[in-house]
Amino acid sequence: QEGSCAVRERVFRARELQAGRFGPGRTNSQMDTSALRRHCPVGGEVRALMEPAATRLGLSARGLDRVLKVARTIADLENSPADGFG
């Protein structure tokens, strides 16, 4: 199990990635639609999974955008590349 010091370090690094992407103090949650499309590109395979899931869960376009922002944050915590959305 990961200790709190390790978690704090990962969060710090993720925040640094986001500051590099958007500027100091800005986070993934503040992405507008254009930034979302640029930093969370969704390829065919991912889109094929997301569309039926969104329908089944009753997610709006705004809800899907929120899911992508959380996914980008998780990817940042894992130090995954920005193009990792397939």
C-alpha positions as a Markdown table, in Angstrom:
| # | Residue | x | y | z |
|---|---|---|---|---|
| 1 | Gln | 0.0 | 0.0 | 0.0 |
| 2 | Glu | 1.2 | 3.5 | -0.9 |
| 3 | Gly | 2.1 | 5.7 | 2.0 |
| 4 | Ser | 0.9 | 9.3 | 2.4 |
| 5 | Cys | 4.4 | 10.7 | 1.5 |
| 6 | Ala | 4.4 | 8.9 | -1.8 |
| 7 | Val | 0.8 | 10.0 | -2.6 |
| 8 | Arg | 1.7 | 13.6 | -1.8 |
| 9 | Glu | 4.7 | 13.4 | -4.1 |
| 10 | Arg | 2.5 | 12.0 | -7.0 |
| 11 | Val | 0.0 | 14.8 | -6.4 |
| 12 | Phe | 2.8 | 17.4 | -6.4 |
| 13 | Arg | 4.2 | 16.0 | -9.7 |
| 14 | Ala | 0.7 | 15.9 | -11.3 |
| 15 | Arg | 0.1 | 19.5 | -10.3 |
| 16 | Glu | 3.5 | 20.4 | -11.9 |
| 17 | Leu | 2.4 | 18.7 | -15.1 |
| 18 | Gln | -0.8 | 20.7 | -15.1 |
| 19 | Ala | 1.0 | 24.0 | -14.4 |
| 20 | Gly | 3.3 | 23.2 | -17.3 |
| 21 | Arg | 0.3 | 22.5 | -19.5 |
| 22 | Phe | -1.9 | 25.5 | -18.5 |
| 23 | Gly | 0.1 | 27.9 | -16.4 |
| 24 | Pro | 0.7 | 28.3 | -12.7 |
| 25 | Gly | -2.3 | 27.5 | -10.5 |
| 26 | Arg | -4.4 | 26.1 | -13.3 |
| 27 | Thr | -5.6 | 22.5 | -13.2 |
| 28 | Asn | -7.3 | 20.0 | -15.4 |
| 29 | Ser | -10.7 | 20.8 | -13.9 |
| 30 | Gln | -10.5 | 24.3 | -15.5 |
| 31 | Met | -10.0 | 23.1 | -19.1 |
| 32 | Asp | -12.3 | 24.6 | -21.6 |
| 33 | Thr | -13.7 | 22.6 | -24.5 |
| 34 | Ser | -10.8 | 23.5 | -26.8 |
| 35 | Ala | -8.1 | 22.5 | -24.2 |
| 36 | Leu | -10.1 | 19.4 | -23.4 |
| 37 | Arg | -10.0 | 18.3 | -27.1 |
| 38 | Arg | -6.3 | 19.1 | -27.3 |
| 39 | His | -5.2 | 17.4 | -24.1 |
| 40 | Cys | -7.7 | 14.5 | -23.9 |
| 41 | Pro | -7.9 | 13.3 | -27.5 |
| 42 | Val | -10.4 | 10.4 | -27.7 |
| 43 | Gly | -9.6 | 7.9 | -30.4 |
| 44 | Gly | -12.0 | 5.4 | -32.1 |
| 45 | Glu | -11.6 | 2.6 | -29.6 |
| 46 | Val | -12.1 | 4.8 | -26.6 |
| 47 | Arg | -15.0 | 6.6 | -28.2 |
| 48 | Ala | -16.6 | 3.2 | -29.0 |
| 49 | Leu | -16.5 | 2.4 | -25.3 |
| 50 | Met | -17.6 | 5.9 | -24.1 |
| 51 | Glu | -20.7 | 6.4 | -26.2 |
| 52 | Pro | -22.7 | 3.4 | -25.1 |
| 53 | Ala | -21.5 | 3.9 | -21.5 |
| 54 | Ala | -22.7 | 7.6 | -21.6 |
| 55 | Thr | -26.1 | 6.5 | -23.0 |
| 56 | Arg | -26.5 | 3.8 | -20.4 |
| 57 | Leu | -25.5 | 6.1 | -17.6 |
| 58 | Gly | -27.4 | 9.1 | -19.0 |
| 59 | Leu | -24.4 | 11.3 | -19.2 |
| 60 | Ser | -24.7 | 14.6 | -21.1 |
| 61 | Ala | -21.8 | 16.1 | -23.2 |
| 62 | Arg | -20.9 | 18.1 | -20.1 |
| 63 | Gly | -20.8 | 14.9 | -18.0 |
| 64 | Leu | -18.5 | 13.2 | -20.6 |
| 65 | Asp | -16.2 | 16.2 | -20.4 |
| 66 | Arg | -16.0 | 15.9 | -16.7 |
| 67 | Val | -15.1 | 12.2 | -17.1 |
| 68 | Leu | -12.3 | 13.1 | -19.5 |
| 69 | Lys | -11.0 | 15.7 | -17.0 |
| 70 | Val | -10.9 | 13.1 | -14.3 |
| 71 | Ala | -9.2 | 10.6 | -16.7 |
| 72 | Arg | -6.6 | 13.2 | -17.6 |
| 73 | Thr | -5.9 | 13.8 | -13.8 |
| 74 | Ile | -5.6 | 10.1 | -13.2 |
| 75 | Ala | -3.2 | 9.9 | -16.2 |
| 76 | Asp | -1.2 | 12.7 | -14.7 |
| 77 | Leu | -1.0 | 11.0 | -11.3 |
| 78 | Glu | 0.3 | 7.9 | -13.2 |
| 79 | Asn | 2.7 | 10.1 | -15.2 |
| 80 | Ser | 1.1 | 8.8 | -18.4 |
| 81 | Pro | 1.6 | 10.7 | -21.7 |
| 82 | Ala | -1.0 | 13.2 | -22.8 |
| 83 | Asp | -1.9 | 11.1 | -25.9 |
| 84 | Gly | -2.8 | 8.1 | -23.8 |
| 85 | Phe | -6.6 | 8.3 | -24.5 |
| 86 | Gly | -6.5 | 6.1 | -27.5 |
